Amino acid sequence: MLVQLQYLRAIAALMVVYFHSVLQVPKVNSDFDWQFHLFGETGVDIFFVLSGFVMWLTTTGREVRPLDFYRRRIQRIVPLYWLATLFSAAVALVAPSILKSTVFDIPHLVASLLFLPWRNPADPDLIAPVVVPGWTLNYEMFFYFVFGLLLLVREKWRLYALFGTMTAVILACRLLPVTTATTVYGDPIIYEFLAGVVLAKLYLEKVLLPQAVAWPALVVGFAFLLINETLCDSSMRSYMWGIPAVIILYSAVSIDFSKLPVIGWLSYLGDASYGIYITHAFTLAFLRVVCGVLKIDIVTHGPVFVSACIIGSAIGGAIVHELTTPSRWGKWKKKQAAIA
């Protein structure tokens, strides 16, 4: 695995954590007057491009059956997500004041478990599952569903079939009456996955940026991602946020990281990024409640609180990753058997 992909996963996850942490600050201390720069939502766009890249990279040149592809995706995504969703629903039922953006609602819960877009009962303007950051997984699972089906297509035609299918879906959703489903699946944000697929194809064909260009391009990509997130809202995200994300990934995979020292902790956080992403909402809610109970000034100080959120989310996500990764459980069992 390219280590830079792990780095980008970690950075993207921590960007999203920072974004949601800043949103929590007024709830912790309404008198805090230092204005944080609100950014980090674009970490999702990096994730989407990365997802398309990895799916193409890991399936091209191989005999991968759709059912095997789906099984691996389900094994990686569903158990932790379902656990988090059921836990959130239980908290919303027993202690609704803790999770501000979640209320207990059976249809909403079922739709969340099935990765179907649904309007959040707590905020009808928001199309999001019980675990709000999980809205991205609705797109991920849709992409996996289409990608898996198209594994039946001959590889030389697969990319064209993928673009044709996704474009047809978007156009159909634009032509059909406006519903929750057509709003979600008609969003051109889906093209971010396809951009990642194209980058993987370029990578495998060794069509890369020169090293002297790749490093400046990587810096420019992150700079424009930050600038565009500040200047543009999510209605323009597919191109104003998506294009810098594409530049970032293309630049990163063009750089020969094998000649550089491995940043172990960043690589590990990339490995644990899914756990961090799914569980960070619980960490933020926990810290917000703790701040409200303890009423310690230093804890409710904005920069300290945001730092605690980022560090706590990283640690919490890493613990969940260790506990929910099958291969790690297998190694632990073998070790225990050897000891016995």
ChimeraX attribute file (.defattr): number of C-alpha atoms within 10 A of each C-alpha:
attribute: neighborCount
match mode: 1-to-1
recipient: residues
	/A:1	8
	/A:2	11
	/A:3	20
	/A:4	22
	/A:5	20
	/A:6	20
	/A:7	22
	/A:8	23
	/A:9	27
	/A:10	26
	/A:11	21
	/A:12	23
	/A:13	30
	/A:14	24
	/A:15	20
	/A:16	21
	/A:17	27
	/A:18	22
	/A:19	20
	/A:20	22
	/A:21	25
	/A:22	22
	/A:23	13
	/A:24	20
	/A:25	20
	/A:26	13
	/A:27	14
	/A:28	21
	/A:29	19
	/A:30	10
	/A:31	10
	/A:32	12
	/A:33	9
	/A:34	9
	/A:35	8
	/A:36	13
	/A:37	9
	/A:38	15
	/A:39	19
	/A:40	23
	/A:41	20
	/A:42	23
	/A:43	24
	/A:44	21
	/A:45	25
	/A:46	28
	/A:47	25
	/A:48	26
	/A:49	29
	/A:50	25
	/A:51	22
	/A:52	25
	/A:53	25
	/A:54	17
	/A:55	19
	/A:56	21
	/A:57	19
	/A:58	12
	/A:59	15
	/A:60	16
	/A:61	9
	/A:62	9
	/A:63	9
	/A:64	14
	/A:65	15
	/A:66	17
	/A:67	11
	/A:68	11
	/A:69	18
	/A:70	17
	/A:71	11
	/A:72	10
	/A:73	16
	/A:74	13
	/A:75	12
	/A:76	15
	/A:77	16
	/A:78	16
	/A:79	12
	/A:80	19
	/A:81	21
	/A:82	15
	/A:83	12
	/A:84	19
	/A:85	22
	/A:86	18
	/A:87	15
	/A:88	25
	/A:89	23
	/A:90	14
	/A:91	17
	/A:92	20
	/A:93	14
	/A:94	11
	/A:95	12
	/A:96	16
	/A:97	13
	/A:98	16
	/A:99	19
	/A:100	10
	/A:101	17
	/A:102	23
	/A:103	23
	/A:104	18
	/A:105	15
	/A:106	10
	/A:107	10
	/A:108	21
	/A:109	21
	/A:110	16
	/A:111	16
	/A:112	25
	/A:113	17
	/A:114	14
	/A:115	22
	/A:116	20
	/A:117	22
	/A:118	24
	/A:119	17
	/A:120	20
	/A:121	19
	/A:122	14
	/A:123	12
	/A:124	10
	/A:125	9
	/A:126	14
	/A:127	17
	/A:128	26
	/A:129	28
	/A:130	30
	/A:131	24
	/A:132	18
	/A:133	17
	/A:134	19
	/A:135	20
	/A:136	16
	/A:137	20
	/A:138	21
	/A:139	21
	/A:140	20
	/A:141	19
	/A:142	15
	/A:143	21
	/A:144	21
	/A:145	15
	/A:146	15
	/A:147	23
	/A:148	21
	/A:149	15
	/A:150	19
	/A:151	18
	/A:152	13
	/A:153	13
	/A:154	10
	/A:155	15
	/A:156	9
	/A:157	10
	/A:158	17
	/A:159	19
	/A:160	10
	/A:161	17
	/A:162	20
	/A:163	15
	/A:164	11
	/A:165	15
	/A:166	20
	/A:167	16
	/A:168	13
	/A:169	18
	/A:170	20
	/A:171	16
	/A:172	14
	/A:173	19
	/A:174	15
	/A:175	11
	/A:176	11
	/A:177	10
	/A:178	12
	/A:179	10
	/A:180	14
	/A:181	14
	/A:182	19
	/A:183	16
	/A:184	21
	/A:185	21
	/A:186	22
	/A:187	18
	/A:188	19
	/A:189	23
	/A:190	24
	/A:191	21
	/A:192	27
	/A:193	27
	/A:194	22
	/A:195	23
	/A:196	27
	/A:197	24
	/A:198	19
	/A:199	26
	/A:200	26
	/A:201	17
	/A:202	13
	/A:203	17
	/A:204	13
	/A:205	9
	/A:206	10
	/A:207	12
	/A:208	18
	/A:209	17
	/A:210	11
	/A:211	14
	/A:212	9
	/A:213	13
	/A:214	21
	/A:215	17
	/A:216	11
	/A:217	20
	/A:218	22
	/A:219	14
	/A:220	16
	/A:221	22
	/A:222	15
	/A:223	14
	/A:224	18
	/A:225	25
	/A:226	18
	/A:227	14
	/A:228	20
	/A:229	20
	/A:230	13
	/A:231	8
	/A:232	12
	/A:233	11
	/A:234	13
	/A:235	11
	/A:236	14
	/A:237	19
	/A:238	17
	/A:239	17
	/A:240	19
	/A:241	28
	/A:242	27
	/A:243	19
	/A:244	24
	/A:245	30
	/A:246	25
	/A:247	21
	/A:248	26
	/A:249	24
	/A:250	26
	/A:251	23
	/A:252	24
	/A:253	20
	/A:254	21
	/A:255	20
	/A:256	13
	/A:257	13
	/A:258	10
	/A:259	7
	/A:260	8
	/A:261	7
	/A:262	13
	/A:263	11
	/A:264	11
	/A:265	11
	/A:266	18
	/A:267	20
	/A:268	16
	/A:269	25
	/A:270	25
	/A:271	18
	/A:272	25
	/A:273	25
	/A:274	22
	/A:275	28
	/A:276	29
	/A:277	22
	/A:278	23
	/A:279	23
	/A:280	27
	/A:281	21
	/A:282	18
	/A:283	23
	/A:284	23
	/A:285	17
	/A:286	16
	/A:287	20
	/A:288	22
	/A:289	17
	/A:290	15
	/A:291	20
	/A:292	15
	/A:293	9
	/A:294	10
	/A:295	13
	/A:296	11
	/A:297	11
	/A:298	11
	/A:299	20
	/A:300	24
	/A:301	17
	/A:302	23
	/A:303	15
	/A:304	12
	/A:305	23
	/A:306	25
	/A:307	14
	/A:308	17
	/A:309	26
	/A:310	24
	/A:311	15
	/A:312	18
	/A:313	27
	/A:314	25
	/A:315	18
	/A:316	19
	/A:317	23
	/A:318	22
	/A:319	14
	/A:320	18
	/A:321	20
	/A:322	15
	/A:323	12
	/A:324	15
	/A:325	15
	/A:326	13
	/A:327	10
	/A:328	13
	/A:329	13
	/A:330	11
	/A:331	11
	/A:332	12
	/A:333	12
	/A:334	12
	/A:335	11
	/A:336	10
	/A:337	9
	/A:338	8
	/A:339	7
	/A:340	6
